[in-house]
Amino acid sequence: MSAADAWVAQRARQNDKPFFQSSLSGNQEEDEVVGPVVPKCASDVDQLVKRIHADSGHTYLLSEDYYLYKDEMVARSIFTAYRQKGRQEMVVKLTNEHELHFIEYLNDRADKHTSLFVADWKTFGVATFNASIGSCPFIVYERGTANLKTMHDRRLNPFQMYAMVIDLVDAVKFLHRHGVLHGNLCLTNALFCGHSSKTKLIDFAMTAKLNLPIRTYGKPEYCPPEVAVAIVAGRSIDATPAMDAWALAVTLLKLFSRRTDTLVELANLDGPRIVRKLASPSFSFRESIDTCLHLHQPQKDVLRKCLAWDPAARGSLDDLRHLVPVAKTGQASLDAISDKLTGLQITMWQLDKFLVPSMWTLREKTGRGILPKARKMLLKTDFAIEFCCEMRHDDHPCDMSSYRSAADDTLVVAVNSPLVEKALPYMKVTLKLFKLASVVAGAGGLVGDFLNFDLTTMDRIHAAIGAAQSINDNVGSLGLEDKLADAVARLEQNASPDEMERVKREVQDAVTQFRQDEKMYETLKQLLVDAGYAFNHRGHIGGLTKKLVRADHKYFPGQVRWVCAHHADAFQTSFVQ
């Protein structure tokens, strides 16, 4: 029985209340608005998270298939989660039972479109940690690329923002069709998923049934005026679609105004003062709307309508769709948005995927490159795992120290370690690429960035990987290694210029396929996890920094490359800044 089935069965035995009638508990932000029906609850989940961090453990079993990885905290009460079978990486949210009720509610409806609008959940239930931590409801979700606040900070272009408007309007309408008020719409509760190029909703701890009294509302800055009036007056209020329309309009106002902090009308006010200001009939976001540089007057008029103080006069979610300039620019605008969204999908898929460098090498730790020949002494020699700069277009030595951190010095291994044994097939591919680079260079040129390695390091890398092979003599080979060996042999036979160009193209295609191989990247990421190296969300690894190539680059548009400090600076015009 899965964790989700076990939780549902337990609730049935206890004759638990259905969704929307159960009381809320814990997991509320300090600045969330709480109505008069229920007083603000203590943040039980926050206390549990503190106990997890204080505990000596690092991984915690959530269910029969998933476990929580403590050292990779994604956000407040959200951690990296791994599935034991297949090592698929996801996130786990520690939450309250109300959110579990919501997931069960949608689960029961079996709507095949749910995962288009709501972050896809894998399982849910109650996790029992150890005695010093306690237990807590949890939900395992797909791992998206970034929330809208983070995406906003990456300087989205208008076409990308229009695509997100469409996704968010459709997602909120989906909830309303199922009779649900989200109740906490904001930039951080919208998740862009690069693998599907969709923006989806997350955080359902404050959902409510439409036309029934709400118990809480989200962050004060997004609070609808009618909810603010009810809070100030100390009376209850029923959930309506107009509440989410207001909050989504505020979210989009922030998106287009280039402000992820407090909007100017509410600046320097704490939560209670924001609520009191919103409760005033004279309140307006006029100044913030006027400063939206990316919007034309008709679009600003849409925002004004959807941010009408009186909910009876307020625009609907369908009105918010008119932020997308279809009526004015016709089908060409829709086609352009589609094209830009496709580019965004490729780019964000790259950011989401290439979390670690793809070219691994090995060196003797001291850097002298002198290795003992005796097996006994070789086993006592320390080796360091290193990575190769992935975008070199000059012969300048790589700067592998400027971006290096103390964590990188922990990647020290013995030549017979399981880590080296598992990584060797990938290191052998890198070695073959070095060999191919030297042959191509000797024959009169380099082939792009794939083969432009720092050949001054070749001898010591060859010696280190050769030593590892002598100890781990049963290690297999990857298919790419055989292709590269064949390419080396063909080039060493005094190949004609045409043959050289043909081999170069074949090698480029083969290396591209290698970089995009899902299994390969999962293996490389797992090797770093096993080594205790926390790589997730790190901009620098092993002296390299992650760079996104500009969309207008002739050869590698929208690709992620791990590069050293020198080449990050030398080719900075090729990268998104």
C-alpha positions as CSV (number, residue, x, y, z in Angstrom):
1,M,0.0,0.0,0.0
2,S,1.4,3.4,-1.0
3,A,1.8,6.3,1.5
4,A,-1.1,8.1,-0.1
5,D,-3.4,5.0,0.1
6,A,-2.4,4.4,3.7
7,W,-3.2,8.0,4.7
8,V,-6.6,7.9,2.9
9,A,-7.5,4.6,4.6
10,Q,-6.5,5.9,8.0
11,R,-8.8,8.9,7.5
12,A,-11.6,6.7,6.5
13,R,-11.2,4.6,9.7
14,Q,-11.2,7.8,11.8
15,N,-14.3,9.1,10.0
16,D,-12.2,12.3,9.3
17,K,-13.8,15.4,8.0
18,P,-13.8,16.0,4.2
19,F,-11.7,18.6,2.5
20,F,-12.5,22.2,3.2
21,Q,-14.2,21.3,6.5
22,S,-11.1,20.3,8.4
23,S,-9.4,22.9,10.5
24,L,-6.1,24.4,9.4
25,S,-2.9,23.7,11.3
26,G,0.6,25.1,11.1
27,N,2.7,26.0,8.1
28,Q,1.5,29.6,7.8
29,E,3.9,32.4,6.9
30,E,4.3,35.0,9.5
31,D,2.9,37.7,7.2
32,E,-0.1,35.7,5.9
33,V,-3.5,37.3,6.5
34,V,-5.8,35.4,8.9
35,G,-9.5,36.1,9.0
36,P,-11.6,36.3,12.1
37,V,-13.0,32.8,11.9
38,V,-9.9,31.0,13.2
39,P,-7.0,32.6,15.1
40,K,-3.5,32.4,13.7
41,C,-1.9,28.9,14.3
42,A,1.6,28.3,15.6
43,S,4.0,27.3,12.8
44,D,4.4,23.6,13.7
45,V,6.1,22.8,10.4
46,D,8.8,25.5,11.1
47,Q,9.6,23.9,14.4
48,L,9.8,20.4,12.8
49,V,12.2,21.8,10.1
50,K,14.4,23.2,12.9
51,R,14.4,19.7,14.5
52,I,15.4,18.1,11.2
53,H,18.3,20.5,10.8
54,A,19.4,19.9,14.4
55,D,19.3,16.1,13.9
56,S,22.5,14.2,13.1
57,G,20.9,12.4,10.1
58,H,21.1,13.5,6.5
59,T,18.4,11.4,4.7
60,Y,15.0,10.4,6.0
61,L,12.6,7.8,4.6
62,L,9.3,9.3,3.6
63,S,7.6,6.2,2.2
64,E,8.5,2.9,0.7
65,D,9.8,4.7,-2.5
66,Y,11.0,8.2,-1.5
67,Y,13.3,9.8,1.0
68,L,14.2,13.4,2.0
69,Y,17.7,14.8,1.6
70,K,18.2,17.3,4.4
71,D,21.3,19.0,3.0
72,E,19.5,20.3,0.0
73,M,16.8,22.6,1.2
74,V,15.0,24.2,-1.8
75,A,12.8,26.7,0.1
76,R,10.9,27.1,3.4
77,S,9.8,23.5,4.4
78,I,10.8,22.2,1.0
79,F,13.7,19.7,0.5
80,T,15.1,17.7,-2.4
81,A,13.6,14.2,-2.5
82,Y,14.9,11.1,-4.3
83,R,13.1,8.0,-5.4
84,Q,15.0,4.9,-4.4
85,K,14.2,3.2,-7.7
86,G,15.8,5.1,-10.5
87,R,17.2,7.9,-8.3
88,Q,14.7,10.4,-9.9
89,E,15.1,13.8,-8.3
90,M,12.0,15.7,-7.0
91,V,11.0,17.9,-4.0
92,V,9.2,17.1,-0.9
93,K,7.1,19.7,0.9
94,L,6.4,19.3,4.6
95,T,2.9,20.8,5.1
96,N,-0.4,20.6,7.0
97,E,-3.2,18.1,6.6
98,H,-5.3,20.7,4.9
99,E,-3.1,20.6,1.9
100,L,-3.2,16.8,1.9
101,H,-7.0,17.0,1.9
102,F,-6.8,19.3,-1.2
103,I,-4.5,16.8,-3.0
104,E,-6.9,13.9,-2.2
105,Y,-9.9,16.1,-3.3
106,L,-8.3,16.6,-6.8
107,N,-7.1,13.0,-6.9
108,D,-10.7,11.8,-6.4
109,R,-11.8,13.8,-9.5
110,A,-9.3,12.0,-11.7
111,D,-9.1,15.0,-14.1
112,K,-6.5,14.0,-16.8
113,H,-5.6,17.7,-17.2
114,T,-4.6,18.3,-13.6
115,S,-0.8,18.1,-14.2
116,L,-1.1,20.8,-16.8
117,F,-2.1,23.4,-14.2
118,V,-1.0,22.0,-10.8
119,A,2.5,20.9,-10.0
120,D,2.5,17.1,-10.5
121,W,2.5,15.2,-7.2
122,K,4.0,11.7,-6.9
123,T,2.8,10.6,-3.5
124,F,1.6,12.1,-0.2
125,G,1.0,11.0,3.4
126,V,2.4,11.4,6.9
127,A,6.1,10.9,7.4
128,T,7.3,9.5,10.7
129,F,10.8,10.7,11.3
130,N,12.7,9.7,14.5
131,A,11.6,10.3,18.1
132,S,13.4,13.6,18.4
133,I,11.8,15.0,15.2
134,G,8.3,13.6,15.2
135,S,5.9,13.2,12.2
136,C,4.5,15.6,9.6
137,P,2.3,15.5,6.5
138,F,4.3,15.6,3.3
139,I,3.7,15.8,-0.5
140,V,6.3,14.8,-3.1
141,Y,6.1,17.0,-6.2
142,E,7.9,17.2,-9.5
143,R,10.9,19.5,-9.4
144,G,10.3,22.6,-11.5
145,T,12.9,25.0,-12.8
146,A,12.2,28.1,-10.7
147,N,9.3,30.1,-9.3
148,L,8.2,33.2,-11.0
149,K,10.1,35.5,-8.7
150,T,13.3,33.8,-9.6
151,M,12.4,33.7,-13.3
152,H,11.5,37.4,-13.1
153,D,15.0,38.1,-11.7
154,R,16.5,36.5,-14.8
155,R,14.9,39.3,-16.9
156,L,12.2,37.6,-18.9
157,N,11.2,39.2,-22.2
158,P,7.6,40.3,-22.8
159,F,6.8,37.2,-24.9
160,Q,7.9,34.9,-22.1
161,M,5.7,36.8,-19.7
162,Y,2.7,36.7,-22.0
163,A,3.1,32.9,-22.1
164,M,3.1,32.8,-18.3
165,V,0.0,35.0,-18.2
166,I,-1.9,32.4,-20.3
167,D,-0.7,29.5,-18.2
168,L,-1.6,31.2,-14.9
169,V,-5.1,32.3,-16.0
170,D,-5.8,28.8,-17.3
171,A,-4.5,27.2,-14.0
172,V,-6.6,29.4,-11.8
173,K,-9.7,28.8,-13.9
174,F,-9.0,25.1,-13.6
175,L,-9.2,25.3,-9.8
176,H,-12.4,27.4,-10.0
177,R,-14.0,24.8,-12.3
178,H,-13.4,22.3,-9.4
179,G,-14.9,24.8,-6.9
180,V,-11.6,25.7,-5.3
181,L,-10.2,29.1,-4.3
182,H,-6.4,29.1,-4.3
183,G,-6.2,31.7,-1.6
184,N,-2.5,32.4,-1.8
185,L,-1.6,33.4,-5.4
186,C,1.8,35.2,-5.7
187,L,5.0,35.2,-7.6
188,T,6.6,32.5,-5.4
189,N,3.6,30.2,-5.8
190,A,3.8,29.9,-9.5
191,L,6.3,27.4,-10.8
192,F,7.9,27.3,-14.2
193,C,8.7,23.7,-15.3
194,G,11.3,23.8,-18.1
195,H,10.7,20.2,-19.2
196,S,7.1,21.0,-20.2
197,S,7.5,24.8,-20.7
198,K,4.4,25.2,-18.5
199,T,3.9,27.6,-15.5
200,K,1.9,25.7,-12.8
201,L,0.4,26.5,-9.4
202,I,1.9,25.3,-6.1
203,D,1.2,25.7,-2.4
204,F,-2.4,24.7,-1.6
205,A,-2.3,25.1,2.2
206,M,-4.8,28.0,2.1
207,T,-7.3,26.7,-0.5
208,A,-11.0,27.1,0.3
209,K,-14.3,25.9,-1.2
210,L,-15.9,28.6,-3.3
211,N,-19.0,30.1,-1.6
212,L,-18.0,28.9,1.9
213,P,-16.2,31.1,4.5
214,I,-12.5,31.4,4.1
215,R,-10.3,30.8,7.2
216,T,-7.1,32.4,6.0
217,Y,-5.7,34.4,3.1
218,G,-2.2,34.7,1.7
219,K,0.3,37.5,1.9
220,P,-1.1,40.9,2.8
221,E,0.2,42.6,-0.3
222,Y,-2.0,40.3,-2.4
223,C,-5.0,40.5,-0.2
224,P,-8.3,41.4,-2.0
225,P,-9.9,44.6,-0.6
226,E,-13.1,42.8,0.4
227,V,-11.1,40.4,2.5
228,A,-9.3,43.3,4.1
229,V,-12.6,44.9,4.9
230,A,-13.9,41.7,6.5
231,I,-10.7,41.4,8.6
232,V,-10.9,45.0,9.8
233,A,-14.6,44.6,10.6
234,G,-14.0,41.3,12.4
235,R,-16.5,39.3,10.3
236,S,-16.4,36.3,8.0
237,I,-16.5,36.3,4.3
238,D,-17.3,33.7,1.6
239,A,-14.7,32.7,-1.0
240,T,-15.4,34.1,-4.5
241,P,-13.5,33.8,-7.9
242,A,-13.0,37.6,-7.7
243,M,-10.6,37.1,-4.8
244,D,-8.2,35.0,-6.9
245,A,-8.7,37.4,-9.9
246,W,-7.4,40.3,-7.7
247,A,-4.4,38.3,-6.3
248,L,-3.5,37.1,-9.8
249,A,-3.7,40.7,-11.1
250,V,-1.3,41.8,-8.4
251,T,1.0,38.9,-9.3
252,L,1.0,40.0,-13.0
253,L,1.4,43.6,-12.0
254,K,4.6,42.7,-10.2
255,L,5.7,40.6,-13.2
256,F,5.3,43.5,-15.7
257,S,6.4,46.3,-13.3
258,R,9.8,44.6,-12.8
259,R,9.3,44.8,-9.0
260,T,9.5,41.6,-7.0
261,D,9.6,43.5,-3.7
262,T,6.7,45.6,-2.3
263,L,4.8,47.7,-4.8
264,V,5.2,51.4,-4.2
265,E,1.6,52.0,-2.9
266,L,2.3,49.6,0.0
267,A,6.0,50.3,0.6
268,N,7.3,50.5,4.2
269,L,4.1,49.1,5.7
270,D,3.8,46.0,7.9
271,G,1.1,43.4,7.4
272,P,-1.7,45.0,9.6
273,R,-1.1,48.5,8.1
274,I,-1.2,47.0,4.5
275,V,-4.6,45.4,5.3
276,R,-6.0,48.6,6.7
277,K,-4.9,50.5,3.6
278,L,-6.4,48.0,1.3
279,A,-9.7,48.2,3.2
280,S,-10.0,51.9,2.3
281,P,-12.3,52.5,-0.8
282,S,-9.9,55.1,-2.0
283,F,-7.0,52.6,-2.5
284,S,-5.6,52.1,-6.0
285,F,-2.5,50.6,-7.6
286,R,-2.6,53.4,-10.1
287,E,1.1,54.5,-9.8
288,S,2.4,50.9,-10.1
289,I,0.3,50.3,-13.2
290,D,1.5,53.5,-14.8
291,T,5.1,52.5,-14.4
292,C,4.7,49.2,-16.3
293,L,7.1,50.0,-19.1
294,H,6.4,46.8,-21.1
295,L,2.6,47.4,-21.3
296,H,0.7,49.6,-23.7
297,Q,-2.3,51.7,-22.6
298,P,-4.9,49.0,-23.5
299,Q,-3.0,46.5,-21.4
300,K,-2.8,48.9,-18.5
301,D,-6.5,49.4,-18.7
302,V,-7.0,45.6,-18.3
303,L,-5.0,45.7,-15.1
304,R,-6.9,48.7,-13.8
305,K,-10.2,46.8,-14.4
306,C,-9.0,43.6,-12.7
307,L,-7.7,45.6,-9.8
308,A,-11.0,47.5,-9.2
309,W,-11.5,47.9,-5.5
310,D,-15.2,46.9,-5.7
311,P,-15.4,43.2,-6.5
312,A,-18.7,43.7,-8.4
313,A,-16.9,46.0,-10.8
314,R,-13.7,43.9,-11.0
315,G,-12.6,42.3,-14.2
316,S,-12.5,38.5,-14.4
317,L,-9.8,36.0,-15.2
318,D,-10.9,36.1,-18.9
319,D,-10.2,39.8,-18.8
320,L,-6.7,39.2,-17.6
321,R,-6.0,37.1,-20.7
322,H,-6.4,40.3,-22.7
323,L,-2.9,41.3,-21.3
324,V,-1.7,39.2,-24.2
325,P,-1.8,41.5,-27.2
326,V,-3.7,39.2,-29.5
327,A,-6.5,41.5,-30.5
328,K,-4.2,44.3,-31.6
329,T,-1.5,42.3,-33.4
330,G,-3.4,39.3,-34.6
331,Q,-2.2,35.8,-35.3
332,A,1.3,36.9,-35.9
333,S,1.6,37.8,-32.2
334,L,0.4,34.4,-31.2
335,D,2.9,32.7,-33.5
336,A,5.7,34.9,-32.1
337,I,4.7,34.0,-28.5
338,S,4.7,30.3,-29.5
339,D,8.2,30.6,-31.1
340,K,9.5,32.4,-28.0
341,L,8.0,29.9,-25.7
342,T,9.6,27.1,-27.6
343,G,13.0,28.9,-27.2
344,L,12.2,29.4,-23.5
345,Q,11.5,25.7,-23.2
346,I,14.8,24.7,-24.7
347,T,16.7,27.2,-22.6
348,M,15.0,26.4,-19.3
349,W,15.3,22.6,-20.0
350,Q,19.1,23.2,-20.3
351,L,19.2,25.2,-17.0
352,D,17.1,22.5,-15.3
353,K,19.2,19.6,-16.6
354,F,22.8,20.6,-16.7
355,L,23.3,20.9,-12.9
356,V,26.8,19.4,-13.1
357,P,29.6,19.6,-15.7
358,S,29.7,16.7,-18.2
359,M,33.5,16.3,-18.8
360,W,35.2,14.6,-15.8
361,T,38.9,14.0,-15.3
362,L,41.2,12.7,-12.6
363,R,44.6,13.9,-11.4
364,E,47.1,13.0,-8.7
365,K,46.2,15.3,-5.8
366,T,49.5,17.2,-5.5
367,G,49.4,18.1,-9.2
368,R,53.0,16.9,-9.9
369,G,51.7,14.1,-12.1
370,I,54.3,11.7,-10.8
371,L,52.7,8.3,-10.0
372,P,54.2,5.3,-8.3
373,K,54.2,2.2,-10.5
374,A,53.9,-0.3,-7.6
375,R,50.2,-1.2,-7.0
376,K,50.6,-1.0,-3.2
377,M,51.9,2.5,-3.3
378,L,49.4,3.5,-6.0
379,L,46.6,2.5,-3.6
380,K,47.9,4.9,-1.1
381,T,47.9,7.8,-3.5
382,D,45.2,10.4,-3.3
383,F,43.5,11.6,-6.5
384,A,41.2,14.6,-7.1
385,I,38.2,14.6,-9.4
386,E,38.3,17.6,-11.8
387,F,36.1,18.9,-14.5
388,C,36.9,20.5,-17.9
389,C,35.9,23.9,-19.2
390,E,33.2,23.4,-21.8
391,M,33.6,26.5,-24.0
392,R,37.2,27.3,-25.0
393,H,37.9,29.2,-28.2
394,D,41.5,30.3,-27.5
395,D,44.7,28.7,-26.3
396,H,44.8,30.6,-23.0
397,P,45.1,28.3,-20.0
398,C,42.0,27.8,-18.0
399,D,41.6,29.6,-14.6
400,M,40.4,26.8,-12.4
401,S,41.0,28.6,-9.1
402,S,38.9,31.8,-9.0
403,Y,35.6,30.0,-8.8
404,R,37.0,27.2,-6.6
405,S,35.5,26.7,-3.1
406,A,36.4,24.7,0.0
407,A,33.7,22.1,-1.0
408,D,35.6,21.3,-4.2
409,D,38.6,20.2,-2.1
410,T,36.4,17.4,-0.7
411,L,36.4,15.6,-4.0
412,V,39.5,13.6,-3.1
413,V,39.3,9.8,-3.7
414,A,41.4,6.7,-3.6
415,V,42.2,5.1,-7.0
416,N,40.2,1.9,-6.0
417,S,37.2,3.7,-4.6
418,P,33.7,2.9,-5.8
419,L,33.3,6.5,-6.9
420,V,36.3,6.2,-9.3
421,E,35.1,2.8,-10.5
422,K,31.7,4.2,-11.4
423,A,33.1,7.4,-12.9
424,L,35.8,5.8,-15.0
425,P,33.7,5.1,-18.1
426,Y,33.0,8.9,-18.3
427,M,36.6,9.8,-17.6
428,K,37.7,7.5,-20.4
429,V,35.4,9.4,-22.7
430,T,37.1,12.7,-21.7
431,L,40.5,11.1,-22.2
432,K,39.6,10.1,-25.7
433,L,38.4,13.6,-26.4
434,F,41.8,14.9,-25.3
435,K,43.5,12.4,-27.6
436,L,41.2,13.4,-30.5
437,A,41.9,17.1,-29.8
438,S,45.6,16.6,-30.0
439,V,45.3,14.7,-33.4
440,V,43.0,17.4,-34.9
441,A,45.3,20.2,-33.6
442,G,48.3,18.5,-35.2
443,A,46.4,18.1,-38.5
444,G,45.7,21.8,-38.8
445,G,42.9,23.1,-36.6
446,L,40.5,22.6,-33.8
447,V,36.8,21.7,-34.1
448,G,34.7,24.1,-32.2
449,D,34.5,24.1,-28.4
450,F,34.0,20.4,-28.1
451,L,37.6,19.5,-28.8
452,N,39.4,22.7,-27.7
453,F,40.9,21.3,-24.5
454,D,43.9,22.6,-22.6
455,L,46.4,20.1,-24.0
456,T,49.1,21.1,-21.5
457,T,47.2,19.0,-18.9
458,M,46.8,15.9,-21.1
459,D,49.8,14.0,-19.8
460,R,48.9,14.1,-16.1
461,I,45.3,13.3,-16.8
462,H,46.3,10.4,-19.1
463,A,48.6,9.1,-16.3
464,A,45.9,9.4,-13.6
465,I,43.1,7.8,-15.6
466,G,45.6,5.1,-16.8
467,A,46.5,4.3,-13.2
468,A,42.8,4.1,-12.2
469,Q,42.2,1.7,-15.1
470,S,45.1,-0.5,-14.0
471,I,43.5,-0.9,-10.6
472,N,39.9,-1.2,-11.8
473,D,40.5,-3.4,-14.8
474,N,37.0,-4.7,-15.2
475,V,35.4,-1.3,-15.8
476,G,33.3,-1.2,-19.0
477,S,33.2,1.4,-21.7
478,L,30.6,3.7,-23.0
479,G,29.5,3.6,-26.7
480,L,30.9,7.1,-27.2
481,E,34.4,5.9,-26.3
482,D,34.3,3.4,-29.1
483,K,33.1,6.1,-31.6
484,L,35.9,8.4,-30.5
485,A,38.5,5.7,-30.7
486,D,37.4,5.0,-34.3
487,A,37.6,8.7,-35.1
488,V,41.1,9.0,-33.7
489,A,42.2,6.0,-35.8
490,R,40.7,7.5,-39.0
491,L,42.4,10.8,-38.4
492,E,45.7,9.3,-37.7
493,Q,45.7,7.6,-41.1
494,N,46.5,10.9,-42.9
495,A,42.9,11.7,-43.6
496,S,42.0,14.0,-46.4
497,P,40.5,17.4,-45.6
498,D,37.0,16.2,-46.5
499,E,37.4,13.1,-44.3
500,M,38.6,15.3,-41.5
501,E,35.5,17.5,-41.7
502,R,33.3,14.5,-41.8
503,V,34.9,13.0,-38.7
504,K,34.6,16.4,-36.9
505,R,30.9,16.5,-37.6
506,E,30.4,12.9,-36.5
507,V,32.3,13.7,-33.3
508,Q,30.3,16.8,-32.6
509,D,27.0,14.9,-33.0
510,A,28.2,12.1,-30.8
511,V,29.3,14.4,-28.0
512,T,26.0,16.4,-28.3
513,Q,24.1,13.1,-27.8
514,F,26.4,12.2,-24.9
515,R,25.7,15.6,-23.1
516,Q,21.9,15.1,-23.6
517,D,21.8,11.5,-22.4
518,E,19.4,11.4,-19.4
519,K,20.9,8.3,-17.9
520,M,24.4,9.8,-18.1
521,Y,23.5,12.9,-16.2
522,E,21.6,11.0,-13.5
523,T,24.7,8.8,-13.0
524,L,27.0,11.8,-12.7
525,K,24.7,13.6,-10.3
526,Q,24.3,10.5,-8.2
527,L,28.1,10.1,-8.0
528,L,28.4,13.6,-6.5
529,V,25.6,12.8,-4.0
530,D,27.4,9.6,-3.0
531,A,30.5,11.7,-2.5
532,G,28.6,14.0,-0.1
533,Y,29.0,16.9,-2.5
534,A,25.9,19.2,-2.5
535,F,25.8,20.3,-6.1
536,N,22.2,21.4,-6.4
537,H,21.6,25.1,-7.0
538,R,25.3,25.8,-7.0
539,G,26.5,28.3,-9.6
540,H,30.1,27.2,-9.3
541,I,31.4,23.6,-9.3
542,G,35.1,22.5,-9.3
543,G,36.4,25.9,-10.4
544,L,33.8,26.2,-13.2
545,T,30.7,28.5,-13.4
546,K,27.4,27.7,-15.1
547,K,26.7,30.1,-18.0
548,L,23.7,30.4,-20.3
549,V,24.7,31.0,-23.9
550,R,22.7,33.9,-25.5
551,A,19.7,32.9,-27.7
552,D,21.3,34.7,-30.7
553,H,24.5,32.7,-30.6
554,K,25.3,31.2,-34.0
555,Y,26.2,27.7,-32.8
556,F,25.0,27.1,-29.3
557,P,21.8,29.2,-28.7
558,G,20.3,28.8,-25.3
559,Q,22.7,26.1,-24.2
560,V,24.2,25.8,-20.7
561,R,28.0,25.5,-20.5
562,W,30.3,25.1,-17.5
563,V,33.3,27.4,-18.0
564,C,36.3,28.6,-16.1
565,A,36.7,32.2,-14.9
566,H,39.0,33.2,-17.7
567,H,36.7,32.0,-20.5
568,A,33.6,33.3,-18.7
569,D,35.2,36.7,-18.9
570,A,36.9,36.3,-22.3
571,F,33.6,35.3,-24.0
572,Q,31.2,37.2,-21.8
573,T,29.3,38.7,-24.8
574,S,28.3,35.1,-25.7
575,F,26.5,34.6,-22.4
576,V,23.4,36.0,-20.8
577,Q,24.5,38.4,-18.1
